[in-house]
Every structure is written in C-alpha cells, then in structure tokens.
C-alpha cells in the first residue's frame, strides 16, 4: 500500500475513533439488547482489528522504504508491546486472559505507534485536536444538564444500567454524561482543559471573542470535572495547574498569583473537609469506597513485598491480565486501584520502568517542542493513574491522548 494512502487512511481512522470512543459504552449497551453480545462487541470494538492491520501495513511499508526515522521516540512503546506479548504467551495465567489484559493495557500504545508513523499535515493534526475538544465540550455540557434530568434517564433511552443515577458519593449523585462512569468522565475531560486554553482549536477564530469563548469552555470543562466528584480527576487537575505554574508560565508575578489562587482553593476545600461534619468528610473520602481502596492497596503492596523472595515475578510480573480490569472480569487477581502498581504486578519492574521511561521521554519532547496543552494533559492523566487504572479502564482518554501525541511526534511532519 502506498505511504500516502496509508497515512490518509490512518488519519481518517484516528478521527473516527476520537469521535466514537467516548460513546462506545452506551452504544454497546443499547445494541446488546437488540443484537447478540458477540456482534455488539465487535461492532463497538471495530478499531481493534483495524489497528492491527494498519500496524502490519505500516511495518511492511517502513521496511520496504527503509524508513526508520523517529525510531528513538518509538523504542520504549515498542519494547512495552513486545513485553506485553511475551507475557501473553509465556507468563499469563492463560492465553485468553493474557490477551484481554493486553487489550486493556496497551490499546492506547498501539494507537500511539500507528499515529507516530503516519505523516499528517498540520491542518489534520489540528482537526484531531479540535474533534476531541468538541466532543469533550459536549460531554461537559451534558454532565451539567443531566443533573436536571430524571434519575436513570438513560433507561428511558433504551440503555440499561448506565449513567446518571447509577453512581453516588454517599448521597450525592455523580455526573458521568455518556462515559462509563464519573472517574472516566473526569479523566477524559482533563487534557481538553489545557488543550482548549493553550492549543487554540481551529474552530475558534482569533480575537477577544475567541478568548472569551475559550474561557467559557474551560469553565464548563472544569465544572463538569467537579460534578463527577472524582477525587483522582481533581488531583489530576491540580497537578496540571501546578505543572503549568512551574514549567509553562514565565512571568514571576503571574506564577505567584496563580499559586496563591490554587492554595486558596485547596485551603477552602481543606476547611470544608475539617469543619463540615461527617457528610463533608464522606464527600472527600467517598465513604466505604475509601476503605475498599485502602484494602486493595494494602493487599497489592503485601504481594509486592512477598515477591522480593521470587526474583522472576518481581522482575517480569505474574502475567499481563493478572491485575486491574482483567482481574475484575475474571473475578480473581489483584485490584490495586493504581495503574503503576498494576503494571508492577503484571509486568514487574521491567514493565513499570519501561512505562515510566516512555512517559518521561514523551513529556520531555512535548516540553521542548512547546506543546504545552499535550504536555499538561499527559501530566494530569498520569497523575490520575496513581489512584486509578486509568490507562487500562478508560480507553476514551487513553486512545484519544495517544492519538494526539503520536500524530504530533512524527519527526518529519509539516
């Protein structure tokens, strides 16, 4: 397949996936009531076989043209993919479970690889970012409006066991719009906040009206994140703001002003927690959910400590699919409530080190190239992943941000 055709197919495929992936869960739930589970699954996961074929064609095309440019940026994710596949075949509890774990863990990385070898024009890259921000704004408006809709309104639309009315923090309902849950929605919106402010989408014109509109959009996005009552998403937002103050903002006066505002917000939250009574504390600790998180963390850390007497497991893990979302699906294994602990359990020190190196190298490149929006977006989502299996159980944000980063990092792009 000619390179130009492959690049164009990859661009349109990436654009379709960016628009579709946030709606995947409600569409699948809707179809499962009308079609077989197998057909519903593949109709809503069409991108998985497609990306495999695109990667195969891309590899053949690169080898045939002897084009190995920009390989330095691809080495960490390629090693991660090979390590994951080796775990599927040689270490995982079973092939099927290992394959499920690989799908959960590295679908975003596969999108990074295919987009990082596709030569896209500047206008196409801007369109990808604009499409994501547009869908994110729809999700934020939806998350706000749904608080005025009847509980379980999704059931009236033919989508069972989904959305508004399903998730609560003690007695407070959490917004989730059309994402699978409030944590997923909060994480999904985070990069959009920084991209909207720092990487102006092409559908906004220049001038004061654009600045006002973007400010309103960022307020909508942040409001929706707050209404998810996702603690991890709030931590991710704060980390992104702190990174902006330290790395992006150059004015000392504005740095000081933003730091004071951020500290004031944190102080208000802390005051509310300390003086607001049990209901206020439960709003921050999520009631019994906190105990479940602590239990999961404790059991995971105990297992990691035990593995110091088993060097192979400590180094290479007990097999991909042994922790995180795959463990939930198979009703055994470890639910660590942290992507990084999940990687350490599944792929050992090697897997965790490769992931951290991959993210570090990518952040350095984004920072040097002055792509502040993606730089802060990646930091914020990586922060969320400390407390959740974000890169594994939230394909909407994992796939979207890696598409955007991969397409941007093509070294010879125009």
N, C-alpha and C positions, 0 to 999 in steps of 0.2 A: 504494500500500500504506500503510495507517495506520501512524503513527510507533510506536505501542506494539507493534504486531505485528512491525514490522521490528526494533525493539530486542530483543524477546524471541527472535526467530529468530537475531539476531546473538549473543546471549548463549549460547544452546544450541550454536550452530555453534562459537563460541570454546571452549566447554567440551569438545566432542567432539574438536576439533583438539588441544587441550592434552593430552588423554589419549592420542590416537592417534599424534601426530607422533614421539615417541621410538621407537615400534615400527615406523616406516614401512619402514626398510631391510630388516630380516629378513622382514617380511610380503611385501614386493615380491620379494625373492629367492626366497621359498617359492613365491609364485604364478607366477613366471616359469618354473618347472619344470613347471607344470601348465596354464598358460594362455599365450596369445600375449603377447609382450613389450609390445605396444601396450595390450592390455586390462589387463595387470598394472600398467602405468604409470598409467593413468588411474584405476584402482581405488584406488591408493595416493596419487594426487595429486588426489583429488576436490575438495579445498579450493580449488584454483587457479581453476577456472571459477566455483565458488560465490562466492568473494570478489569476483570481477569483477562478477557480477550484483548482489551486495549493495551494492557501491560505487555502481553505477549507480542502484539504487533509493534509496540514501541521498542521493545528489546531487539526484535529482529531488525527493525528499521535502523536503530542506532548502531548495531553491529555491522550491518551491511554498508553503512556510510562511514564507519569507523569514527563516529562522533561520540567522544567521551568527555565533552566539555561539561563543566559544572559538576563533575563527579564527586568533588570534595564535599559538597553540601549534601550529597546523597548517600555517602558511605554509612553514617550512623543509622538512618532508617532502613537501608538495605540489610545491614547486619541484624537489626531488630527483626525484620521479616524472616531472615534465614534462621535466626534463633527460635522464633516462634514456630516455624515449620518443622525444625528439628525436634522441638518439644512435642509437637503433634504426633510425629511418627515414632519417637523413641522414648519419651518420658511420660506423656499424658496418660491418665487413667485408662482412657480408651480413645480410639481414633475419632469417633463421633463427638465425644465430649471435647477432645482437643481441638477439633475443627470449629466447634461452637465457640470455644474460648478464643481462638484465633480471629474469628469473625468479630466478636465483641471488642477485642483488644486493638486490632490493627487495621480496621477498615479505613480509619482516618489516615493512617500512614500510607496505605495503598493509594488513596486519592492524592496525597502529597507527592508520591513518586510519579504518578501519571501526569499530574499537572506541572511538575517540575521539569519534565522533558518535552512539554508541548510549548511551542513558540507562539505566544499570544501577543496581539497588538495592545498598545496602551488603552485604546478605547474598549477592547474586550475585557481587560482586567478591571477597568472602571465599571463596566456593566456588571461584572460578577459582584463587586463590592456593593454597587447600587441595588442590585437584586436582593442581596442579603439584608441590607439596611431597610429596604422597603418592606420585606416580609417581617422583619423584627419590629418595625413600627406598627404594622397591622397587629402583630401579636401583643404589643404593649397596649394599644387602644382596646383590643379585645379583652385583655386581662382586667382593664379598668371598667369597661362597660359590663362585663359579666357579673360584677358584684351587685348590679341592679337587676339581674335576671333571676328567674326561679332556680332554686337548687335543683341539680340534676337535669338541667335543660337539655343536655346532650342526649338523654334518653328520649326526649321528645323528637329529636332529630334522627333517631334510629341508631344511636351509638351507645351501647350498654356499658355500664361500669367504667365510666370515664369522666374526667374533668370536674368542673365546678360542683361542689357539694361532696366530692369524694375525699378531699384532703383537708385536714384541720390541724391547727396547733392548739391543743386543749379545746377551747370552744370557738376559736377564730378560724373561719374558712380561708383557705389559701387559694389564690388565683393561679391558674395554670394555662388559660387560654386553650390552644389546640395542641400544646405539648403534652407528653405523657404524665407530667407531674410538675409541682411547683419548683423543685430543685432543677429540673431540666429546663423549665422556662427561664428561671433566673440566670442560669449559666449561659443559656443561648443568647440572652439579651446583652450580656456583659461586653463582648467585643464591639457590638453595634454602638454602644455609648461612646467609646473612644474613636471609632471609625467615623461616626457622624460628626463629631467635633473636630477631629484632626485630619481626616481624609475626606474632603468635601465630595459627596456623591454627585454624579453628573446631572441628576435631575434637579439639582438646586442651582439657580442662577447666581451670578456674582452680585454683590451689593448688600446693603443693610437689611433688605427683606430676607435675603438668604440667611444672614446671621441670626435674625430673629426666628425664622422658621426652624433652623437647626437647633437653636436654644430650646424652643418649644418641644422639638422632637426628643432632645436629650432628657428634658424634664419628664416627658411621657415614658421613656425607656426606664429611667431611674425610679419613677413612681411604680411602674409595673414590677420592677425587681423588688421594691419594698413590699408590695402587696403579695408577693409569693411567700413572704415571711421565711425565706430560706436563709438560714444563718450563714451557710457556706457562700452563697451568692453575695451577701453583704460584705463578708470578709474579702471576697474576690474584688468587689468594687472598691473597697478601701485600699487594698494592695495596689490596684491600678492607679488610684489617685495619688498614693504615696510615691509610686514609681514615676508618675508624671511630675510631681514636685521635685524629685531628686534628679531625674535624668533628662526631662524634656524642657521644663520651664527654666529659662536662663536668667530672668530678672530676679534679683535677690529680694526686692520688695514684694513682688507677686508671690514668690516662694514663701515668704514669711506670712503673707496674708492668707494664702491657701492653707498653710499649715495651721494657722490659728483657727480658721473656719472648721477644718477637719477635726482638730482637737476639741472644739466646742461641740460639734455634733456627737463625737464619742463621749464627751462628758455628760451631755444631755441623756444619751442612751444609758450610761452607767448610773446616773442619778435616778432615772426611771426604774431601772432594774433594782436598785438598792432600796428605794423608798416606795415603790409602787405596790408592794404586797406580793402575795403568792401568785396571783394571776399574772402580774407583770413579770415575775421571775419565770413562770412557766412559758410565757411568750418567748423568752430568750432561750430557755433550756429545752423547750418542746416537751415538757412533762416526762412521761415514761420513755419517750424516744431517746432522751439523754442517757438513761440507764442502759438501753439497748446498744447505743454507740459505745459506751464505756465497756460493756461486756465483750462486744466484738473486738474492740481494740486490745483489751486485756488478753483474750484468747489468742489473738494473732501474734502479739508480742511474746506470749509464752511459747508458742510454736516456733517462732524465730529463734528464741533463746535455746530451745531444745535442739535446733538444727546445727548449733555450733559443734555438736558431737557427731554430726553427719555432714562432712565437708562437701560431698557431692550435691546434696539437697540445698545446702547453704549457697553453693556457687551457682547451680543451674536450676534450682527450684524443684518443686514436686510435680510440675507439669502444667502447661497452659490449660485453663479451664478449671483449675483446682480452687480458685478463689473468685470473688466478685460476682457479676451477673450470672455466669455459668454455674456457679455453686448454688445460687438461688434456684435456677432452673432444674438442677439435678437433686436439689434438696439435701446436699451434703457438701463438705468442703469448708472453706473459710470465707466469712463475710467480714472483711477487715474495715469497711467504711472508709477506705483510703486507697486511691489508685496506686500510690507509691508502695504501700505495704502489700497490696495485691500483686504488683509486679515482683516484689521481693519474694513472695511466697510462690508464685507461679514460675518465674524465670530466674530467680536467685539474684545474687549480687551482680552477675554479668548483665542480666536483663535490666535491672534498675540503673546500673551505671551507664548502659547504652542509651536508655531513655533520657536520663539527666543530661548526658553529653549532647544528644540530639537537640533538646530544647535549648540548652546553653548556646550551642553554635548558631542555632536559628535566631535566638534573641540578639546575639552579637551582630549578626548580619543585618537584621532589621534595624538595629540601633545605628549601625554605621551608615546604612543607606537612608537614614532619617525617615523611615516609615513608622511614625510614632503610633498611628492607630493600631496596626497589627502588632507592634511591639507591646503596647499596653494591653491589648486584647489577649495576647498569648500569656502574659504575666498574670492577668486576672483569672483566666480559666485554669492555669496551672495552680494558682492559689486555691481555687475551689476544690481541685483534685486532691488536696491534702486531706480533705474531710469527706469526700465522696468518690465513687468510681466513675468520675466524670468522663474520662476518655473512653470508657468501656460501655457505660449505660446511657450515654447521651449522644447518639450518632448525629443529631441535628447540629450540635456545636462542634463535635469532633470532625465531622466530614466538612462542614462549611469552612471552619477556620483553616483547615489544612489545604482545602482547595485554594483559598485566597493566598495563603502563604506560599504554597507550591507554585502557583502561576506567577506570583511576584518574583520568586527567587530564580527564575530562569536567567542565567547569567548573560545571555546574548539577546535578551528581549529588547524590543524597540519601544 
